[in-house]
Amino acid sequence: MLPQVPEGVVWSILLLPLGSLVAIALWARPYPRWSGYLTIGAIALAFLFSLWVLDSAIDADGAPLPFQTHEWLTIASPVGQDLVVNVGLRVDGLTAIMLLVVTAVSLLVQVYSQGYMAGDGGYSRYFAYMSLFTASMLGLLLVDSILLLFVFWELVGLCSYLLIGFWFHRPAAARAAVKAFIVTRLGDLGLLLAIILIWTKTGTFQIAEIQELAVTGAISVNVLTVFALGVFAGAAGKSAQFPLHVWLPDAMEGPTPVSALIHAATMVAAGVYLVARLFPIYEVAEGARLTVAAIGGTTALIAALLGLVVTDIKRVLAYSTISQLGYMMLALGLGGYVAAIFHLFTHAFFKALLFLGSGSVNHATNTFDMRHMGGLRRVMPWTYATFLIASLSLAGVFPFAGFWSKDEILSHAWNEQQALFWLALAVVFLTAFYMFRAVFQTFEGAYQGGEAPEEGHGADPAHPHESPLVMVAPLVTLAVAALLIGLANVSGGVEHLLAGALPAETREALPEFEFNWGIALGSTALALAGIGGAWLFYGARVLSAERVRQAVRPLHLLLERKYFLDDLYEGVLVQGVLYRGATAVLSWFDTYIVDGVANGVGGALRLGSSGLRLLQTGQVQVYGAMAFVGLLIATGLALLLTPL
């Protein structure tokens, strides 16, 4: 075993990608290849340091490492309590696992990006944004203050805006970036109010202190419930939970490696991490915890249904991400803290693999529309094999990674809430069906020709071919993880690490996971049934998908229009309430109040200036007479006010 990781090394995990950002901005921007090398080198070193952190966390049984907290800012208050902001590190089992996920996935994404982004005019800008994005997520994981966590939380949102709208010359990308920024800000408002509330009640921003006060009963349950719901509002925005999930499918307008990082290890994982970090508070605030479970289960189901109808492979994966995040929230809401983070851990690897696989397909065909693909298994064998492994893992088929983590969630739901268990089990079938619909439409059958390259840039779609080694190597690495990473918790290693991060009172109340053969066999059979159903419709084509669509036309229309939520938000709320209603009120206020005051003052000044202008005759005798009259008036006033 290595010695305990020094505090300076942990800070370096955050500072290294920030350093690559600065180096790109100040020096490497004119040298695009060096921008990529700097980013990859910085994140590779951060990954190695994260392994050291993991080793130290294992030695400490997942308990927080004894790092010092430093006072950064104090604002004295003449009334009430002073505002004190401390800077420090919170490194425990949860932090160690999340650092490993973020740095490992980000490193592979950056390597892959060298091939995918080759020739792009914004190559250096892309790697600068990716450096800042990774640093922001790492800072969010490391800080021990909820106020500083909020700062990095907002930086993650800013970076997602910049990367989703990276190709800002495309109107769809610009709109998607703005949509993501605004929708997630709605949730962030709830998080900000929650932070203000907890500070007014406790006088501290330190996460460990807030948890301790919560579990010892020093804060009322009502306050904790409101605080927990505010935190979940922020988490629902970042992790795309119903009804704030509408931004995530549109985020596919960014480069595919960005989608892989957002959906696997950074932005959407931040919401699940935040709820897990404050899990002791949710254990006390049971009402808020059950709300998390209900919304998580609802999100898992509605997103899985939407995955059945979309034809864009990246949007299929986007709805899959929303659904799997709902799974994690469901587990957290039912008290399955370990199961949720274990699923986040395994999901990061196979979901990154799926997105990078879709990018590899796009690299060969110039399209993400599955209707223009088909038959790629023969010409892209590495992409096909790795995509198939990731799909089996996501479907929860034994022995792939997703089987182990999803089985823990199902077993926990069975023990805690039967209704949500059956809902989660239905999602297993839907997940397998929509993923293998994508597999069969993309890789089996006859090739449908792809699409012509945009503006003359891109591959020849008439002759699709395997991606270069710089893109295939990360696919193979992630495929190995998607196959084997689930074994990490077979002997309870992940569970031991995660439990050690909790206060003793919460840790003792955690339910022990017991492998349930009935649930494992049943969920695997259901996943295989979903795969078989997809094969009947899209592989062998012995059943007609079009005939089913016509038979359930109203339901298909509902799914095709995404439950009409975009129409509600954009048509009614934005165009109707905000644009027409709010704009009319603001227009009246501007016309009659702002302009009215300005015009009134201006008119009075014009009137006064016109009157004064008449007094300026240019004749000295008139000025002398006016001075004499003024003297008489002043003398009279003096006599009246001070009589003899």
C-alpha positions, 0 to 999 in steps of 0.5 A, spaced: 500 500 500 502 507 498 502 512 504 496 516 505 496 521 499 498 528 501 493 534 501 497 537 495 497 531 491 489 532 492 489 539 490 493 537 484 487 533 481 483 539 481 489 544 478 492 540 473 486 541 468 485 548 470 493 548 468 492 545 461 486 550 460 491 556 462 496 553 457 492 552 451 489 559 452 496 563 453 500 558 448 497 552 445 491 555 441 495 556 435 498 549 435 491 545 435 495 538 436 498 541 442 492 543 445 489 536 445 496 533 448 496 538 454 489 536 456 490 529 455 497 529 459 493 533 465 487 529 466 492 522 465 496 525 471 490 527 475 487 520 473 494 517 477 493 521 483 486 519 483 488 512 484 492 514 489 486 517 493 483 511 492 488 507 495 488 512 501 481 511 502 481 503 502 486 504 507 481 509 511 475 504 510 472 509 506 472 514 512 474 522 511 481 523 510 484 528 515 485 534 511 485 541 514 480 546 513 482 553 511 478 560 513 478 564 506 473 569 507 469 572 513 464 578 512 462 581 519 455 582 520 453 588 525 446 584 527 446 576 527 451 571 525 458 573 521 458 570 514 464 565 514 467 561 508 472 556 509 476 552 503 477 545 504 477 538 502 472 532 503 476 526 501 472 519 503 470 513 499 464 516 495 469 522 493 475 517 491 470 513 487 467 519 483 474 521 482 476 515 479 470 515 474 470 522 472 478 522 471 478 515 467 472 517 463 474 524 461 481 521 459 478 516 454 474 521 451 479 526 450 484 521 447 478 519 442 476 526 441 483 527 437 480 523 432 473 525 432 475 532 432 480 532 427 480 538 422 475 542 426 476 549 426 475 550 434 480 544 436 484 548 441 477 551 443 474 544 444 480 542 449 480 548 453 472 547 454 473 540 456 479 542 461 475 547 464 469 542 464 473 536 467 476 541 472 469 544 474 466 537 476 473 535 480 472 541 484 465 539 485 467 533 488 472 535 492 470 541 496 467 540 503 463 547 503 456 546 500 457 554 498 463 552 494 460 546 491 455 551 488 460 555 485 463 549 481 456 546 480 454 553 476 461 552 472 459 545 470 453 548 468 456 554 464 461 549 461 455 544 458 452 551 455 459 552 452 460 545 449 453 543 447 453 550 443 460 549 441 458 549 433 454 555 435 453 557 427 448 551 427 441 554 430 439 548 433 446 547 437 445 555 439 438 553 441 439 547 445 445 550 449 440 556 451 435 551 453 440 547 457 442 553 461 435 556 462 432 549 464 438 547 469 438 554 472 430 553 474 433 547 478 439 551 481 434 556 484 432 551 488 439 549 490 441 556 492 435 557 496 436 551 500 443 553 501 441 560 504 436 556 508 441 551 511 446 557 513 440 561 516 439 555 521 446 553 522 451 558 521 455 554 517 456 551 510 460 545 512 457 539 509 460 535 515 457 539 520 450 540 517 450 532 516 452 532 524 447 537 526 441 533 522 443 526 524 443 528 532 436 532 531 439 539 532 435 541 526 428 540 525 425 535 520 421 541 517 427 545 515 431 539 513 425 537 508 425 544 505 432 544 505 432 537 502 427 538 496 431 545 494 437 540 493 433 535 489 430 541 485 438 543 483 439 535 482 433 534 478 435 540 473 442 537 472 440 530 472 434 531 468 429 528 472 422 529 470 419 535 469 426 538 468 429 533 463 427 536 457 434 539 455 438 533 455 435 530 448 437 537 445 444 537 448 445 532 443 447 538 438 454 538 441 460 534 439 459 526 440 465 526 445 461 532 449 455 528 449 459 522 452 462 526 458 456 529 460 452 523 460 457 518 463 461 522 468 460 529 469 454 534 469 448 529 469 452 525 475 453 531 479 445 531 481 446 524 483 452 525 487 449 531 490 443 527 493 448 521 495 453 526 498 447 529 503 444 522 504 444 522 511 439 528 511 434 525 506 434 519 511 432 524 516 427 528 512 423 521 510 418 525 506 423 528 501 426 522 500 420 518 498 419 524 493 426 523 490 424 515 489 417 517 486 420 522 481 426 517 480 421 512 478 417 516 474 423 519 470 425 512 469 419 509 466 417 515 461 424 516 458 424 509 457 418 509 453 420 515 449 427 511 447 422 506 443 420 511 438 426 516 436 430 514 430 436 518 432 441 514 435 444 519 440 437 521 442 436 513 444 442 514 448 440 520 451 433 518 453 436 511 456 441 516 460 435 520 463 431 513 465 438 510 468 438 516 472 431 515 474 433 508 476 439 511 481 434 517 484 429 511 485 434 507 489 437 513 493 429 515 495 428 508 497 435 508 502 439 504 497 445 509 497 450 504 495 446 501 490 445 508 487 452 510 486 454 503 484 450 503 478 452 510 477 459 507 477 458 502 472 453 506 468 459 511 467 463 506 463 458 503 458 454 509 457 460 513 455 462 507 450 455 507 447 456 514 446 463 514 443 460 508 439 455 512 436 460 517 434 464 512 431 458 510 426 457 517 425 464 518 423 463 513 417 456 515 415 455 522 417 449 521 420 445 519 427 439 517 423 438 509 424 434 509 418 440 511 414 444 506 417 444 498 417 449 493 415 455 496 419 457 490 423 461 487 417 465 494 415 466 496 423 467 490 427 470 493 433 465 498 433 460 493 433 463 488 438 464 494 443 457 497 442 454 490 443 458 489 449 455 496 452 448 494 450 448 488 453 451 491 460 445 496 459 440 491 458 442 488 465 444 481 462 449 477 466 455 477 467 456 484 464 457 490 469 450 493 468 447 486 471 450 487 478 448 494 479 441 494 476 440 487 480 442 491 487 437 496 485 431 491 484 433 487 490 432 494 494 426 496 491 423 489 492 425 490 500 422 497 500 417 499 495 413 493 491 410 498 487 416 501 485 419 494 484 414 492 478 415 499 475 423 498 475 422 491 472 418 494 467 424 499 465 428 493 464 424 490 459 423 497 455 431 498 456 433 491 453 428 493 447 430 500 445 437 498 445 437 492 441 432 496 436 438 501 435 443 495 435 439 491 429 437 498 425 445 500 426 449 494 425 444 488 421 441 488 415 442 492 409 446 498 409 442 504 407 447 509 404 448 514 410 448 521 408 452 526 404 458 530 408 456 537 410 459 542 406 464 537 403 467 535 410 466 528 412 467 521 410 464 518 404 458 515 406 458 510 400 464 506 403 463 506 411 469 504 414 472 502 421 474 508 425 482 510 426 486 507 432 485 513 436 478 512 436 477 504 437 482 504 443 478 508 448 472 503 445 476 497 447 478 499 453 471 501 455 468 495 453 473 491 458 470 495 463 463 494 461 464 487 462 468 486 468 467 493 472 461 490 476 465 485 479 468 490 484 462 489 488 461 482 488 465 481 495 463 488 498 469 492 496 465 498 493 459 498 499 465 498 504 468 504 501 461 508 500 458 506 507 465 509 510 463 516 508 457 516 512 456 518 519 456 512 524 448 513 525 447 513 518 452 507 516 449 503 521 442 504 519 444 502 512 440 495 509 445 489 508 445 487 500 443 480 499 443 477 492 436 474 490 436 469 485 429 470 483 430 477 482 436 476 478 434 470 474 427 474 473 430 480 471 435 477 466 429 473 463 426 479 462 432 483 459 433 477 454 425 477 452 426 485 450 432 483 446 428 477 443 422 482 441 427 487 438 430 482 434 422 480 431 421 487 429 428 489 427 432 483 426 428 478 423 422 483 421 417 477 422 413 482 426 411 489 423 413 495 427 409 500 422 402 495 424 403 496 431 404 504 430 398 504 427 394 500 432 396 504 438 396 511 434 394 515 440 400 512 444 405 513 439 403 520 437 404 522 445 411 519 445 413 522 438 411 529 441 414 527 448 408 528 452 407 535 449 412 537 454 416 541 449 409 544 447 407 546 454 414 549 456 415 553 449 408 554 446 404 556 453 410 558 458 415 561 454 411 564 448 404 565 452 406 567 459 413 570 458 413 573 451 406 575 450 404 576 458 410 578 461 412 582 455 406 586 455 407 588 462 414 590 461 412 594 455 407 598 458 411 599 464 417 602 459 412 606 455 408 609 461 413 609 467 420 609 465 419 613 458 413 617 462 418 620 467 424 621 462 419 625 458 416 629 463 423 631 466 425 633 459 419 637 458 420 640 465 427 642 463 425 644 456 419 649 459 424 652 464 430 653 459 425 657 454 423 661 460 430 663 462 432 664 455 427 670 455 431 673 460 438 673 456 437 680 452 444 682 452 443 689 454 447 691 460 442 696 463 437 690 463 441 686 467 443 692 472 435 693 473 434 686 475 440 686 480 437 692 483 430 688 484 434 682 486 437 686 492 431 690 494 427 683 494 433 680 499 433 686 503 425 686 504 426 678 506 432 680 511 427 685 514 421 681 515 425 675 518 429 679 523 425 685 524 428 691 528 
